Amino acid sequence: MSKLEQAASERILVIDGAMGTMIQRHKLSESDFRGVEFAHCSMPQKGNNDLLVLTKPDVIKGIHRAFLDAGADILETNTFNANRISMADYGMEDQVVAINQAAVKVAREAIAESGKLAFVAGAVGPTNKTLSLSPDVNNPGYRAVTFDQMVEVYGEQAEALLDAGVDALLVETVFDTLNCKAALFAIDALFERKQKRVPLMVSGTITDASGRTLSGQTTEAFWNSIAHADLFSVGLNCALGASQMRPFIEELNRVAWTRISCYPNAGLPNEFGEYDETPHSMAFVLEDWLREGWINVIGGCCGTTPEHIASIAQVAAKFPPRKVPQIA
């Protein structure tokens, strides 16, 4: 049993909040994103948040520290878009391995400086392509990427994260389960080849009140599609606030035979694109889920700050973790 699994058996673990929200607070310029290393890059880099682990590592480390000080047990690496498909938007495909490895290093340094027991989850985002849907409304059979290409892209990122020493891999914000299955296939092959395994977490995203992913699956269908994998946890994140996500977490609790994670947004975006749910109001909603015994890993996504995580950590400490059903 890994240290992460041992900790999860003893208490509800708290995952960190929104890296993007915190980066925005720093109001970084194009030159900040470029740094010295990429000063002469031909493509704009502002908005390439993952690149900051190379050009502004102290900023990322400071954000990690803020979440740790707020009570986070799990840090997500700043690698949501650190794959070849997403990095092509910035002409940074050749930096994928360096970004992922640097992101783990920065997170590890933050934990060491904090002096607390915490874990690093290698964040693997969904990319900006989808295997289940055509980007061309006039050609529904067209796909911008193949399954094998997705496997290769995910495999490269996962290997860099694994080699750098993550405690877990987190395939998150899954809007297309076929993308997720490509990631799971790549990771399983990587584990076999390396003869090394770490806990594997998956977190999907329900895109609206219909209770479906972007590719059309219900929460139960999403679980059934990935239930074959040897998962540390399954859960939901992003897209919805805690109040809107409640019925879908309840459904996942009913069907899943592994640990359950959840890190919702701080409410739904308002007309200015901001998130209105306060730390207190968000923790108040989540406390009901914890009282019901539905959750093993809890935290926040878009709009959530260290203040949100501190409030969530306080209520999480009151309750035991969800008991994982035993399958005969």
DRENKE-754482 format. One record per residue (C-alpha): x, y, z; residue number from 1; residue in three letters. Coordinates in nm, 3 decimals. Example, Ala and Ser with C-alpha at 12.3 -4.5 7.8 and 13.67 -1.06 7.14 Angstrom:
u:1.230	v:-0.450	w:0.780	n:1	res:ala
u:1.367	v:-0.106	w:0.714	n:2	res:ser
! end
This chain:
u:0.000	v:0.000	w:0.000	n:1	res:met
u:0.139	v:0.339	w:-0.098	n:2	res:ser
u:0.155	v:0.631	w:0.146	n:3	res:lys
u:-0.123	v:0.799	w:-0.052	n:4	res:leu
u:-0.347	v:0.494	w:-0.020	n:5	res:glu
u:-0.269	v:0.469	w:0.351	n:6	res:gln
u:-0.358	v:0.834	w:0.405	n:7	res:ala
u:-0.682	v:0.792	w:0.208	n:8	res:ala
u:-0.783	v:0.503	w:0.434	n:9	res:ser
u:-0.749	v:0.724	w:0.739	n:10	res:glu
u:-0.909	v:1.054	w:0.637	n:11	res:arg
u:-1.072	v:1.255	w:0.363	n:12	res:ile
u:-0.792	v:1.401	w:0.154	n:13	res:leu
u:-0.801	v:1.759	w:0.030	n:14	res:val
u:-0.687	v:1.836	w:-0.323	n:15	res:ile
u:-0.578	v:2.188	w:-0.415	n:16	res:asp
u:-0.772	v:2.463	w:-0.591	n:17	res:gly
u:-0.753	v:2.651	w:-0.919	n:18	res:ala
u:-0.402	v:2.705	w:-1.054	n:19	res:met
u:-0.534	v:2.923	w:-1.339	n:20	res:gly
u:-0.726	v:3.149	w:-1.101	n:21	res:thr
u:-0.416	v:3.204	w:-0.891	n:22	res:met
u:-0.192	v:3.266	w:-1.193	n:23	res:ile
u:-0.433	v:3.537	w:-1.312	n:24	res:gln
u:-0.382	v:3.718	w:-0.981	n:25	res:arg
u:-0.018	v:3.774	w:-1.074	n:26	res:his
u:-0.113	v:3.967	w:-1.391	n:27	res:lys
u:0.184	v:3.828	w:-1.583	n:28	res:leu
u:0.295	v:3.984	w:-1.910	n:29	res:ser
u:0.402	v:3.824	w:-2.236	n:30	res:glu
u:0.765	v:3.869	w:-2.134	n:31	res:ser
u:0.695	v:3.697	w:-1.801	n:32	res:asp
u:0.562	v:3.392	w:-1.983	n:33	res:phe
u:0.855	v:3.388	w:-2.225	n:34	res:arg
u:1.127	v:3.440	w:-1.970	n:35	res:gly
u:1.486	v:3.443	w:-2.088	n:36	res:val
u:1.462	v:3.093	w:-2.230	n:37	res:glu
u:1.193	v:3.170	w:-2.487	n:38	res:phe
u:1.240	v:3.543	w:-2.539	n:39	res:ala
u:1.277	v:3.500	w:-2.914	n:40	res:his
u:1.003	v:3.243	w:-2.969	n:41	res:cys
u:0.803	v:3.328	w:-3.283	n:42	res:ser
u:0.460	v:3.258	w:-3.128	n:43	res:met
u:0.284	v:3.444	w:-2.844	n:44	res:pro
u:0.314	v:3.264	w:-2.508	n:45	res:gln
u:0.084	v:3.465	w:-2.280	n:46	res:lys
u:-0.173	v:3.222	w:-2.147	n:47	res:gly
u:0.059	v:2.923	w:-2.171	n:48	res:asn
u:0.032	v:2.862	w:-1.798	n:49	res:asn
u:0.220	v:2.533	w:-1.802	n:50	res:asp
u:0.530	v:2.702	w:-1.944	n:51	res:leu
u:0.563	v:2.902	w:-1.622	n:52	res:leu
u:0.723	v:2.604	w:-1.445	n:53	res:val
u:1.023	v:2.679	w:-1.667	n:54	res:leu
u:1.005	v:3.060	w:-1.689	n:55	res:thr
u:0.850	v:3.160	w:-1.355	n:56	res:lys
u:0.891	v:2.858	w:-1.125	n:57	res:pro
u:0.880	v:3.072	w:-0.810	n:58	res:asp
u:0.530	v:3.191	w:-0.902	n:59	res:val
u:0.405	v:2.834	w:-0.938	n:60	res:ile
u:0.584	v:2.723	w:-0.622	n:61	res:lys
u:0.426	v:3.010	w:-0.431	n:62	res:gly
u:0.080	v:2.903	w:-0.547	n:63	res:ile
u:0.150	v:2.545	w:-0.441	n:64	res:his
u:0.267	v:2.671	w:-0.101	n:65	res:arg
u:-0.048	v:2.877	w:-0.055	n:66	res:ala
u:-0.266	v:2.572	w:-0.114	n:67	res:phe
u:-0.051	v:2.358	w:0.115	n:68	res:leu
u:-0.072	v:2.617	w:0.390	n:69	res:asp
u:-0.450	v:2.621	w:0.342	n:70	res:ala
u:-0.467	v:2.247	w:0.413	n:71	res:gly
u:-0.423	v:2.071	w:0.080	n:72	res:ala
u:-0.297	v:1.713	w:0.098	n:73	res:asp
u:-0.264	v:1.666	w:-0.279	n:74	res:ile
u:-0.100	v:1.909	w:-0.520	n:75	res:leu
u:-0.182	v:1.884	w:-0.889	n:76	res:glu
u:0.116	v:1.954	w:-1.113	n:77	res:thr
u:0.085	v:2.259	w:-1.336	n:78	res:asn
u:0.061	v:2.038	w:-1.645	n:79	res:thr
u:-0.304	v:2.052	w:-1.752	n:80	res:phe
u:-0.204	v:2.133	w:-2.111	n:81	res:asn
u:0.147	v:1.989	w:-2.108	n:82	res:ala
u:0.095	v:1.756	w:-2.402	n:83	res:asn
u:0.194	v:1.779	w:-2.769	n:84	res:arg
u:-0.157	v:1.849	w:-2.894	n:85	res:ile
u:-0.223	v:2.142	w:-2.663	n:86	res:ser
u:0.133	v:2.276	w:-2.681	n:87	res:met
u:0.106	v:2.297	w:-3.060	n:88	res:ala
u:-0.099	v:2.614	w:-3.006	n:89	res:asp
u:0.217	v:2.777	w:-2.872	n:90	res:tyr
u:0.478	v:2.600	w:-3.084	n:91	res:gly
u:0.611	v:2.431	w:-2.770	n:92	res:met
u:0.572	v:2.064	w:-2.859	n:93	res:glu
u:0.942	v:2.002	w:-2.799	n:94	res:asp
u:0.913	v:2.125	w:-2.439	n:95	res:gln
u:0.655	v:1.869	w:-2.323	n:96	res:val
u:0.896	v:1.646	w:-2.132	n:97	res:val
u:1.083	v:1.940	w:-1.978	n:98	res:ala
u:0.760	v:2.107	w:-1.864	n:99	res:ile
u:0.622	v:1.795	w:-1.701	n:100	res:asn
u:0.945	v:1.713	w:-1.522	n:101	res:gln
u:0.993	v:2.072	w:-1.404	n:102	res:ala
u:0.633	v:2.083	w:-1.278	n:103	res:ala
u:0.690	v:1.780	w:-1.056	n:104	res:val
u:1.015	v:1.932	w:-0.927	n:105	res:lys
u:0.842	v:2.260	w:-0.836	n:106	res:val
u:0.560	v:2.080	w:-0.654	n:107	res:ala
u:0.809	v:1.863	w:-0.465	n:108	res:arg
u:1.006	v:2.170	w:-0.359	n:109	res:glu
u:0.690	v:2.336	w:-0.231	n:110	res:ala
u:0.607	v:2.031	w:-0.021	n:111	res:ile
u:0.961	v:2.006	w:0.115	n:112	res:ala
u:0.956	v:2.373	w:0.214	n:113	res:glu
u:0.617	v:2.334	w:0.382	n:114	res:ser
u:0.739	v:2.048	w:0.598	n:115	res:gly
u:0.405	v:1.866	w:0.578	n:116	res:lys
u:0.307	v:1.526	w:0.444	n:117	res:leu
u:0.153	v:1.588	w:0.103	n:118	res:ala
u:0.137	v:1.419	w:-0.233	n:119	res:phe
u:0.197	v:1.515	w:-0.596	n:120	res:val
u:-0.062	v:1.415	w:-0.855	n:121	res:ala
u:0.054	v:1.442	w:-1.214	n:122	res:gly
u:-0.227	v:1.630	w:-1.389	n:123	res:ala
u:-0.316	v:1.500	w:-1.736	n:124	res:val
u:-0.574	v:1.720	w:-1.908	n:125	res:gly
u:-0.816	v:1.628	w:-2.187	n:126	res:pro
u:-0.626	v:1.807	w:-2.471	n:127	res:thr
u:-0.818	v:2.035	w:-2.707	n:128	res:asn
u:-0.916	v:1.750	w:-2.941	n:129	res:lys
u:-1.196	v:1.495	w:-2.913	n:130	res:thr
u:-1.209	v:1.140	w:-3.042	n:131	res:leu
u:-1.587	v:1.102	w:-3.021	n:132	res:ser
u:-1.700	v:1.412	w:-3.208	n:133	res:leu
u:-1.624	v:1.571	w:-3.542	n:134	res:ser
u:-1.504	v:1.933	w:-3.543	n:135	res:pro
u:-1.661	v:1.969	w:-3.889	n:136	res:asp
u:-2.042	v:1.994	w:-3.882	n:137	res:val
u:-2.050	v:1.911	w:-4.252	n:138	res:asn
u:-1.852	v:1.589	w:-4.208	n:139	res:asn
u:-1.967	v:1.401	w:-3.895	n:140	res:pro
u:-1.735	v:1.110	w:-3.967	n:141	res:gly
u:-1.421	v:1.325	w:-3.962	n:142	res:tyr
u:-1.185	v:1.316	w:-3.664	n:143	res:arg
u:-0.902	v:1.563	w:-3.606	n:144	res:ala
u:-0.696	v:1.299	w:-3.426	n:145	res:val
u:-0.681	v:0.920	w:-3.407	n:146	res:thr
u:-0.694	v:0.694	w:-3.103	n:147	res:phe
u:-0.335	v:0.581	w:-3.164	n:148	res:asp
u:-0.219	v:0.942	w:-3.180	n:149	res:gln
u:-0.391	v:1.016	w:-2.852	n:150	res:met
u:-0.227	v:0.713	w:-2.692	n:151	res:val
u:0.114	v:0.837	w:-2.805	n:152	res:glu
u:0.050	v:1.190	w:-2.677	n:153	res:val
u:-0.077	v:1.075	w:-2.339	n:154	res:tyr
u:0.201	v:0.820	w:-2.310	n:155	res:gly
u:0.471	v:1.083	w:-2.356	n:156	res:glu
u:0.326	v:1.308	w:-2.087	n:157	res:gln
u:0.256	v:1.027	w:-1.842	n:158	res:ala
u:0.607	v:0.888	w:-1.878	n:159	res:glu
u:0.763	v:1.227	w:-1.806	n:160	res:ala
u:0.547	v:1.265	w:-1.495	n:161	res:leu
u:0.616	v:0.911	w:-1.376	n:162	res:leu
u:0.991	v:0.943	w:-1.430	n:163	res:asp
u:0.990	v:1.270	w:-1.235	n:164	res:ala
u:0.843	v:1.095	w:-0.933	n:165	res:gly
u:0.472	v:1.171	w:-0.896	n:166	res:val
u:0.274	v:0.996	w:-0.624	n:167	res:asp
u:-0.028	v:0.953	w:-0.853	n:168	res:ala
u:-0.147	v:1.025	w:-1.205	n:169	res:leu
u:-0.468	v:1.224	w:-1.244	n:170	res:leu
u:-0.655	v:1.209	w:-1.575	n:171	res:val
u:-0.887	v:1.502	w:-1.522	n:172	res:glu
u:-1.165	v:1.714	w:-1.671	n:173	res:thr
u:-1.268	v:1.426	w:-1.896	n:174	res:val
u:-1.526	v:1.558	w:-2.143	n:175	res:phe
u:-1.483	v:1.270	w:-2.389	n:176	res:asp
u:-1.454	v:0.922	w:-2.240	n:177	res:thr
u:-1.282	v:0.789	w:-2.550	n:178	res:leu
u:-1.001	v:1.038	w:-2.487	n:179	res:asn
u:-0.988	v:0.907	w:-2.132	n:180	res:cys
u:-0.973	v:0.547	w:-2.250	n:181	res:lys
u:-0.676	v:0.639	w:-2.470	n:182	res:ala
u:-0.506	v:0.787	w:-2.164	n:183	res:ala
u:-0.581	v:0.480	w:-1.953	n:184	res:leu
u:-0.449	v:0.251	w:-2.228	n:185	res:phe
u:-0.130	v:0.456	w:-2.255	n:186	res:ala
u:-0.078	v:0.464	w:-1.879	n:187	res:ile
u:-0.138	v:0.092	w:-1.837	n:188	res:asp
u:0.114	v:0.018	w:-2.112	n:189	res:ala
u:0.359	v:0.256	w:-1.943	n:190	res:leu
u:0.317	v:0.083	w:-1.607	n:191	res:phe
u:0.381	v:-0.254	w:-1.768	n:192	res:glu
u:0.688	v:-0.134	w:-1.956	n:193	res:arg
u:0.840	v:0.045	w:-1.655	n:194	res:lys
u:0.735	v:-0.224	w:-1.408	n:195	res:gln
u:0.629	v:0.064	w:-1.185	n:196	res:lys
u:0.281	v:0.172	w:-1.081	n:197	res:arg
u:0.138	v:0.467	w:-0.895	n:198	res:val
u:-0.225	v:0.525	w:-0.793	n:199	res:pro
u:-0.440	v:0.630	w:-1.089	n:200	res:leu
u:-0.715	v:0.890	w:-1.050	n:201	res:met
u:-0.981	v:0.982	w:-1.308	n:202	res:val
u:-1.209	v:1.284	w:-1.290	n:203	res:ser
u:-1.479	v:1.355	w:-1.546	n:204	res:gly
u:-1.672	v:1.672	w:-1.612	n:205	res:thr
u:-2.048	v:1.706	w:-1.645	n:206	res:ile
u:-2.101	v:1.996	w:-1.881	n:207	res:thr
u:-2.454	v:2.108	w:-1.787	n:208	res:asp
u:-2.765	v:2.031	w:-1.585	n:209	res:ala
u:-2.856	v:1.743	w:-1.818	n:210	res:ser
u:-2.599	v:1.538	w:-1.629	n:211	res:gly
u:-2.395	v:1.438	w:-1.933	n:212	res:arg
u:-2.041	v:1.477	w:-2.050	n:213	res:thr
u:-1.975	v:1.672	w:-2.370	n:214	res:leu
u:-1.966	v:1.345	w:-2.563	n:215	res:ser
u:-2.312	v:1.257	w:-2.428	n:216	res:gly
u:-2.257	v:1.010	w:-2.146	n:217	res:gln
u:-2.441	v:1.010	w:-1.815	n:218	res:thr
u:-2.244	v:0.981	w:-1.494	n:219	res:thr
u:-2.324	v:0.611	w:-1.466	n:220	res:glu
u:-2.230	v:0.547	w:-1.829	n:221	res:ala
u:-1.901	v:0.732	w:-1.776	n:222	res:phe
u:-1.822	v:0.508	w:-1.478	n:223	res:trp
u:-1.918	v:0.192	w:-1.665	n:224	res:asn
u:-1.685	v:0.289	w:-1.949	n:225	res:ser
u:-1.379	v:0.310	w:-1.724	n:226	res:ile
u:-1.470	v:0.069	w:-1.442	n:227	res:ala
u:-1.234	v:-0.193	w:-1.587	n:228	res:his
u:-0.932	v:0.018	w:-1.491	n:229	res:ala
u:-0.749	v:-0.030	w:-1.162	n:230	res:asp
u:-0.837	v:0.310	w:-1.020	n:231	res:leu
u:-0.744	v:0.477	w:-0.694	n:232	res:phe
u:-1.042	v:0.709	w:-0.739	n:233	res:ser
u:-1.307	v:0.828	w:-0.980	n:234	res:val
u:-1.480	v:1.161	w:-0.957	n:235	res:gly
u:-1.604	v:1.483	w:-1.111	n:236	res:leu
u:-1.454	v:1.829	w:-1.144	n:237	res:asn
u:-1.503	v:2.161	w:-1.322	n:238	res:cys
u:-1.802	v:2.293	w:-1.527	n:239	res:ala
u:-2.048	v:2.305	w:-1.235	n:240	res:leu
u:-2.058	v:2.452	w:-0.888	n:241	res:gly
u:-2.105	v:2.233	w:-0.583	n:242	res:ala
u:-2.483	v:2.279	w:-0.566	n:243	res:ser
u:-2.530	v:2.180	w:-0.932	n:244	res:gln
u:-2.293	v:1.883	w:-0.902	n:245	res:met
u:-2.462	v:1.722	w:-0.603	n:246	res:arg
u:-2.697	v:1.478	w:-0.785	n:247	res:pro
u:-2.417	v:1.350	w:-1.003	n:248	res:phe
u:-2.185	v:1.284	w:-0.709	n:249	res:ile
u:-2.473	v:1.105	w:-0.539	n:250	res:glu
u:-2.514	v:0.890	w:-0.851	n:251	res:glu
u:-2.142	v:0.813	w:-0.864	n:252	res:leu
u:-2.153	v:0.713	w:-0.500	n:253	res:asn
u:-2.430	v:0.467	w:-0.582	n:254	res:arg
u:-2.251	v:0.290	w:-0.869	n:255	res:val
u:-1.873	v:0.319	w:-0.816	n:256	res:ala
u:-1.672	v:0.059	w:-0.626	n:257	res:trp
u:-1.365	v:0.275	w:-0.580	n:258	res:thr
u:-1.284	v:0.597	w:-0.393	n:259	res:arg
u:-1.473	v:0.909	w:-0.503	n:260	res:ile
u:-1.322	v:1.251	w:-0.563	n:261	res:ser
u:-1.486	v:1.582	w:-0.630	n:262	res:cys
u:-1.353	v:1.930	w:-0.692	n:263	res:tyr
u:-1.624	v:2.160	w:-0.830	n:264	res:pro
u:-1.597	v:2.518	w:-0.945	n:265	res:asn
u:-1.670	v:2.806	w:-0.708	n:266	res:ala
u:-2.022	v:2.826	w:-0.852	n:267	res:gly
u:-2.117	v:2.905	w:-1.209	n:268	res:leu
u:-1.947	v:3.195	w:-1.392	n:269	res:pro
u:-2.136	v:3.523	w:-1.375	n:270	res:asn
u:-2.178	v:3.768	w:-1.665	n:271	res:glu
u:-1.821	v:3.888	w:-1.612	n:272	res:phe
u:-1.676	v:3.537	w:-1.613	n:273	res:gly
u:-1.610	v:3.552	w:-1.239	n:274	res:glu
u:-1.705	v:3.295	w:-0.975	n:275	res:tyr
u:-1.930	v:3.413	w:-0.694	n:276	res:asp
u:-1.935	v:3.125	w:-0.447	n:277	res:glu
u:-1.755	v:3.223	w:-0.129	n:278	res:thr
u:-1.530	v:2.990	w:0.071	n:279	res:pro
u:-1.798	v:2.964	w:0.340	n:280	res:his
u:-2.089	v:2.897	w:0.104	n:281	res:ser
u:-1.897	v:2.637	w:-0.093	n:282	res:met
u:-1.781	v:2.454	w:0.219	n:283	res:ala
u:-2.138	v:2.463	w:0.354	n:284	res:phe
u:-2.266	v:2.276	w:0.046	n:285	res:val
u:-1.981	v:2.025	w:0.044	n:286	res:leu
u:-2.021	v:1.951	w:0.414	n:287	res:glu
u:-2.355	v:1.786	w:0.340	n:288	res:asp
u:-2.187	v:1.544	w:0.097	n:289	res:trp
u:-1.922	v:1.462	w:0.355	n:290	res:leu
u:-2.186	v:1.399	w:0.618	n:291	res:arg
u:-2.357	v:1.158	w:0.376	n:292	res:glu
u:-2.030	v:0.965	w:0.346	n:293	res:gly
u:-1.990	v:1.007	w:-0.030	n:294	res:trp
u:-1.637	v:1.145	w:-0.058	n:295	res:ile
u:-1.273	v:1.040	w:-0.024	n:296	res:asn
u:-1.099	v:1.332	w:-0.198	n:297	res:val
u:-1.241	v:1.686	w:-0.196	n:298	res:ile
u:-1.120	v:2.022	w:-0.326	n:299	res:gly
u:-1.191	v:2.295	w:-0.577	n:300	res:gly
u:-1.159	v:2.374	w:-0.946	n:301	res:cys
u:-1.209	v:2.701	w:-1.137	n:302	res:cys
u:-1.241	v:3.007	w:-0.919	n:303	res:gly
u:-1.130	v:2.837	w:-0.598	n:304	res:thr
u:-0.853	v:3.001	w:-0.397	n:305	res:thr
u:-0.652	v:2.903	w:-0.090	n:306	res:pro
u:-0.934	v:3.059	w:0.114	n:307	res:glu
u:-1.180	v:2.814	w:-0.041	n:308	res:his
u:-0.948	v:2.522	w:0.024	n:309	res:ile
u:-0.898	v:2.628	w:0.386	n:310	res:ala
u:-1.275	v:2.628	w:0.444	n:311	res:ser
u:-1.314	v:2.292	w:0.268	n:312	res:ile
u:-1.028	v:2.141	w:0.469	n:313	res:ala
u:-1.193	v:2.249	w:0.794	n:314	res:gln
u:-1.518	v:2.068	w:0.716	n:315	res:val
u:-1.339	v:1.764	w:0.568	n:316	res:ala
u:-1.159	v:1.711	w:0.898	n:317	res:ala
u:-1.494	v:1.653	w:1.072	n:318	res:lys
u:-1.589	v:1.338	w:0.882	n:319	res:phe
u:-1.447	v:0.995	w:0.797	n:320	res:pro
u:-1.382	v:0.902	w:0.432	n:321	res:pro
u:-1.632	v:0.713	w:0.222	n:322	res:arg
u:-1.618	v:0.338	w:0.279	n:323	res:lys
u:-1.527	v:0.175	w:-0.051	n:324	res:val
u:-1.773	v:-0.105	w:-0.136	n:325	res:pro
u:-1.627	v:-0.454	w:-0.141	n:326	res:gln
u:-1.703	v:-0.639	w:-0.464	n:327	res:ile
u:-1.742	v:-1.013	w:-0.419	n:328	res:ala
! end
